[in-house]
Amino acid sequence: MRRVAAFLRFWWEFVAGDDWRSAAGLAAALGLCALLAHEAVTAWWLLPLAVVALLADSLRRAIRRSR
């Protein structure tokens, strides 16, 4: 059981890392992109916009914390 817990902890740290909000936002963007693609909507533009928005939000929060 310890190996399973260690394996899950590794993946949590690898995916979420220091900022779980960015990981959750990216997962939501991937899900929305998949949903749009399933509905035959061109969705290539969604992920770059999501990455830029998530990066800007992450930087804004980091700057706010450093003050």
Beta strands, then each sheet from edge to edge (+ up, - down):
end
